[in-house]
């Protein structure tokens, strides 16, 4: 239900928000403080950084003999894989140009960077945050805040429209839901134990 609401919001945003806010977002994106924040936050939205964070969580759980950390890392990995695959599939199905394409790149790429919807970084960040937050509840709101900041920075970097980020969040939620369902279905204890289990 929440995913459907996010997707509906993304659709409405295409008409009501994206183009109307483009000039304002372009101006804000050039503020010195935003430029610095963009450079700090952007790497955390990249797949390789997210995977390193999950590896650190898994290793930390191993060293602390806390099975829940390993379970959270496993569930997050599957959630992110599903969300990332879904986001990439949609990118090629929806040939939407990004808000800004550097002049030197225009006409060079026929796919990939030109494909804006949805934000894959946001999708994987939301999927991972939901998965880890499910098994480590104390971290839930901090992780969701971090995922929201990743999405916001994608807009302020002019790499995505606001609707791309909302769509990415919906894909992330669906990826987490699918991973949770698979975990329960397969019954692998290393992936989907409830927060009350695992120590």
C-alpha positions as CSV (number, residue, x, y, z in Angstrom):
1,X,0.0,0.0,0.0
2,X,2.8,2.4,0.9
3,X,4.7,1.5,-2.3
4,X,1.5,2.2,-4.4
5,X,1.2,5.6,-2.6
6,X,4.8,6.5,-3.4
7,X,4.4,5.5,-7.0
8,X,1.2,7.6,-7.3
9,X,3.1,10.5,-5.7
10,X,5.9,10.0,-8.2
11,X,3.4,10.2,-11.1
12,X,1.8,13.3,-9.8
13,X,5.2,14.8,-9.2
14,X,6.1,14.5,-12.9
15,X,3.3,17.0,-13.7
16,X,3.2,19.2,-10.5
17,X,6.7,19.4,-9.2
18,X,9.6,18.4,-11.5
19,X,9.5,21.1,-14.1
20,X,8.1,23.8,-11.8
21,X,10.9,23.4,-9.3
22,X,13.8,22.9,-11.7
23,X,15.0,26.5,-11.7
24,X,14.9,26.7,-7.9
25,X,16.7,23.4,-7.5
26,X,19.3,24.4,-10.0
27,X,20.0,27.6,-8.0
28,X,20.1,25.8,-4.7
29,X,22.4,23.1,-6.1
30,X,25.1,25.7,-6.6
31,X,25.2,27.0,-3.0
32,X,28.7,26.4,-1.5
33,X,27.3,24.4,1.5
34,X,25.2,22.2,-0.8
35,X,28.2,21.6,-3.1
36,X,30.3,20.4,-0.1
37,X,27.4,18.3,1.2
38,X,26.8,16.7,-2.2
39,X,30.4,15.6,-2.4
40,X,30.3,14.0,1.1
41,X,26.9,12.3,0.7
42,X,27.1,11.1,-3.0
43,X,29.6,8.2,-2.4
44,X,27.2,6.7,0.2
45,X,24.6,6.2,-2.5
46,X,26.9,4.2,-4.7
47,X,26.6,0.5,-4.8
48,X,30.2,-0.3,-3.9
49,X,30.0,1.9,-0.8
50,X,26.7,0.3,0.3
51,X,28.2,-3.2,-0.1
52,X,31.2,-2.2,1.9
53,X,28.9,-1.0,4.7
54,X,27.1,-4.3,4.7
55,X,30.4,-6.2,4.8
56,X,31.4,-4.1,7.8
57,X,28.1,-4.8,9.5
58,X,28.5,-8.5,8.8
59,X,32.1,-8.6,10.1
60,X,31.2,-6.5,13.1
61,X,28.5,-9.0,13.9
62,X,30.9,-11.9,13.6
63,X,33.4,-10.3,15.9
64,X,30.8,-9.4,18.4
65,X,29.1,-12.7,18.1
66,X,25.8,-11.0,17.3
67,X,23.9,-13.1,14.7
68,X,21.4,-10.4,14.2
69,X,23.9,-8.1,12.5
70,X,24.8,-10.9,10.0
71,X,21.1,-11.5,9.4
72,X,20.5,-7.8,8.8
73,X,23.4,-7.7,6.3
74,X,22.0,-10.7,4.5
75,X,18.5,-9.4,4.3
76,X,19.7,-6.0,3.2
77,X,21.9,-7.5,0.5
78,X,19.0,-9.4,-1.1
79,X,16.7,-6.4,-0.7
80,X,19.2,-4.2,-2.5
81,X,19.9,-6.7,-5.3
82,X,16.2,-6.9,-6.0
83,X,15.6,-3.2,-5.8
84,X,18.7,-2.4,-7.9
85,X,17.7,-4.9,-10.6
86,X,14.1,-3.5,-10.6
87,X,15.4,0.1,-10.9
88,X,17.8,-0.8,-13.8
89,X,15.0,-2.6,-15.6
90,X,12.7,0.4,-15.3
91,X,15.5,2.8,-16.5
92,X,15.6,1.0,-19.8
93,X,11.8,0.9,-20.0
94,X,11.3,4.6,-19.3
95,X,13.7,6.6,-21.6
96,X,13.6,9.8,-19.6
97,X,16.5,12.3,-19.7
98,X,18.1,13.5,-16.6
99,X,17.6,17.2,-15.4
100,X,21.2,18.1,-16.5
101,X,23.5,16.4,-18.9
102,X,27.0,17.9,-19.2
103,X,27.5,19.5,-22.7
104,X,30.5,17.3,-23.4
105,X,28.3,14.2,-22.8
106,X,25.4,15.2,-24.9
107,X,25.0,13.0,-27.9
108,X,27.6,10.6,-26.6
109,X,25.5,8.2,-24.6
110,X,22.4,6.4,-26.0
111,X,21.5,4.8,-22.7
112,X,22.7,4.6,-19.1
113,X,23.3,8.2,-18.0
114,X,20.4,9.5,-20.0
115,X,18.0,7.2,-18.2
116,X,16.7,9.1,-15.2
117,X,13.7,7.2,-13.8
118,X,13.9,5.8,-11.2
119,X,16.9,6.7,-9.0
120,X,18.7,3.4,-8.4
121,X,20.9,4.9,-5.6
122,X,17.7,5.8,-3.7
123,X,16.2,2.4,-4.4
124,X,19.1,0.5,-2.9
125,X,19.5,3.0,0.0
126,X,15.9,2.6,1.0
127,X,15.9,-1.2,0.6
128,X,19.0,-1.5,2.7
129,X,17.8,0.9,5.4
130,X,14.4,-0.9,5.7
131,X,16.1,-4.4,5.9
132,X,18.7,-3.4,8.4
133,X,16.2,-1.3,10.4
134,X,13.9,-4.3,10.6
135,X,16.4,-6.5,12.4
136,X,18.2,-3.7,14.2
137,X,15.2,-1.5,15.2
138,X,17.3,1.1,17.1
139,X,19.0,2.1,13.9
140,X,15.8,2.3,11.8
141,X,15.0,6.0,11.8
142,X,18.7,7.0,11.4
143,X,19.0,4.7,8.4
144,X,15.8,6.0,6.8
145,X,17.0,9.6,7.4
146,X,20.3,8.7,5.7
147,X,18.4,7.1,2.7
148,X,16.3,10.3,2.4
149,X,19.4,12.4,2.4
150,X,20.9,10.2,-0.4
151,X,17.8,10.8,-2.4
152,X,17.7,14.5,-1.8
153,X,21.3,14.8,-2.9
154,X,20.5,13.1,-6.1
155,X,18.1,15.9,-6.8
156,X,20.4,18.6,-5.7
157,X,23.2,17.1,-7.9
158,X,20.8,17.5,-10.8
159,X,21.2,13.8,-11.6
160,X,17.5,13.1,-11.0
161,X,14.1,14.7,-10.9
162,X,12.1,14.6,-7.6
163,X,9.8,12.0,-9.1
164,X,12.8,9.8,-9.9
165,X,13.7,9.7,-6.2
166,X,10.1,9.0,-5.1
167,X,10.0,6.2,-7.7
168,X,13.3,4.9,-6.4
169,X,12.0,4.9,-2.8
170,X,9.0,2.9,-4.0
171,X,11.2,0.3,-5.7
172,X,13.3,0.1,-2.6
173,X,10.3,-0.6,-0.5
174,X,9.2,-3.3,-2.9
175,X,12.7,-4.8,-3.0
176,X,12.6,-5.1,0.8
177,X,9.1,-6.6,0.8
178,X,10.1,-9.1,-1.8
179,X,13.3,-10.1,0.1
180,X,11.3,-10.4,3.3
181,X,8.8,-12.6,1.6
182,X,11.5,-14.8,0.0
183,X,13.2,-15.1,3.4
184,X,10.1,-16.2,5.1
185,X,9.2,-18.6,2.2
186,X,12.6,-20.3,2.0
187,X,13.0,-20.3,5.8
188,X,16.7,-19.4,5.9
189,X,17.4,-18.4,9.4
190,X,20.4,-16.4,8.3
191,X,18.2,-13.9,6.4
192,X,14.9,-13.1,8.0
193,X,14.7,-13.8,11.7
194,X,12.5,-11.4,13.6
195,X,14.1,-8.8,15.8
196,X,13.4,-10.9,18.9
197,X,15.5,-13.7,17.5
198,X,19.1,-14.1,16.5
199,X,21.3,-13.9,19.6
